[in-house]
Amino acid sequence: MPGERVKNIPESTTKVPLKSWIKGRLTEESELYEEATILTATKRKVVGTVKEVNPAYKHTFGEFVPEILKMREKILEEMWGDTDE
């Protein structure tokens, strides 16, 4: 909870609860959105709210950025000269 955060972090950070994604096994049966205890691979017990079962990785490298393509072309041109011929 916000009042339980350490004191050496920015004030804006202390006002919000800490959220983390912790992988492990449930120590008892639990339903979604219920509080449960999980046992991590390092045998640490963590209590939290079950939000998802067997979640998949959902990250990407983001949207295409046309400026990066222009930067690549400029770098290659400076390294190897005009390559359009």
C-alpha positions as CSV (number, residue, x, y, z in Angstrom):
1,M,0.0,0.0,0.0
2,P,1.2,3.6,-0.5
3,G,1.9,4.2,3.2
4,E,4.1,1.1,3.3
5,R,6.6,2.2,0.6
6,V,10.2,3.0,1.6
7,K,10.9,6.6,2.3
8,N,13.9,7.2,-0.1
9,I,11.9,7.2,-3.3
10,P,10.2,10.2,-4.9
11,E,7.0,11.5,-3.2
12,S,5.0,10.9,-6.4
13,T,6.0,7.3,-6.3
14,T,5.2,6.8,-2.6
15,K,1.6,7.8,-3.4
16,V,0.8,4.7,-5.5
17,P,0.8,1.0,-4.6
18,L,3.7,-1.1,-5.9
19,K,2.7,-3.4,-8.7
20,S,4.8,-6.4,-9.8
21,W,4.5,-9.5,-11.9
22,I,5.7,-12.4,-9.9
23,K,5.8,-15.9,-11.4
24,G,5.3,-19.0,-9.2
25,R,2.9,-21.7,-8.1
26,L,-0.2,-21.2,-6.0
27,T,0.1,-22.7,-2.5
28,E,-3.6,-23.2,-2.3
29,E,-6.6,-23.1,-4.7
30,S,-7.6,-19.6,-5.7
31,E,-10.0,-17.9,-8.1
32,L,-9.2,-14.9,-10.3
33,Y,-9.1,-11.6,-8.4
34,E,-8.8,-13.3,-5.1
35,E,-5.8,-12.9,-2.8
36,A,-3.5,-15.8,-2.8
37,T,0.0,-16.9,-1.8
38,I,2.4,-18.1,-4.5
39,L,5.7,-19.9,-4.0
40,T,8.4,-18.6,-6.4
41,A,11.3,-20.7,-7.9
42,T,13.5,-19.4,-5.1
43,K,11.1,-20.7,-2.5
44,R,9.9,-17.1,-1.5
45,K,6.3,-16.8,-0.5
46,V,4.4,-13.8,-1.9
47,V,0.9,-12.7,-1.2
48,G,-1.1,-10.8,-3.9
49,T,-4.2,-10.7,-6.1
50,V,-4.4,-13.3,-8.9
51,K,-4.9,-11.3,-12.1
52,E,-4.1,-13.9,-14.7
53,V,-3.3,-17.6,-15.0
54,N,-0.3,-18.7,-17.2
55,P,0.2,-15.2,-18.7
56,A,2.0,-14.9,-22.0
57,Y,4.7,-12.3,-22.7
58,K,2.9,-9.3,-24.4
59,H,5.8,-6.9,-25.1
60,T,6.9,-5.6,-28.5
61,F,9.6,-3.4,-29.7
62,G,7.1,-0.7,-30.4
63,E,5.7,0.9,-33.5
64,F,7.8,1.4,-36.7
65,V,9.8,4.7,-36.5
66,P,10.5,6.1,-39.9
67,E,13.3,8.3,-38.5
68,I,15.3,5.3,-37.6
69,L,15.3,4.1,-41.2
70,K,16.6,7.5,-42.3
71,M,19.3,7.3,-39.6
72,R,20.3,3.9,-40.9
73,E,20.5,5.2,-44.5
74,K,22.6,8.1,-43.3
75,I,25.0,5.9,-41.3
76,L,25.5,3.5,-44.3
77,E,26.0,6.4,-46.6
78,E,28.7,7.9,-44.4
79,M,30.4,4.5,-44.0
80,W,30.2,3.2,-47.5
81,G,29.3,6.2,-49.7
82,D,26.3,6.5,-52.0
83,T,24.9,3.0,-52.4
84,D,22.0,3.9,-54.6
85,E,23.9,3.2,-57.8
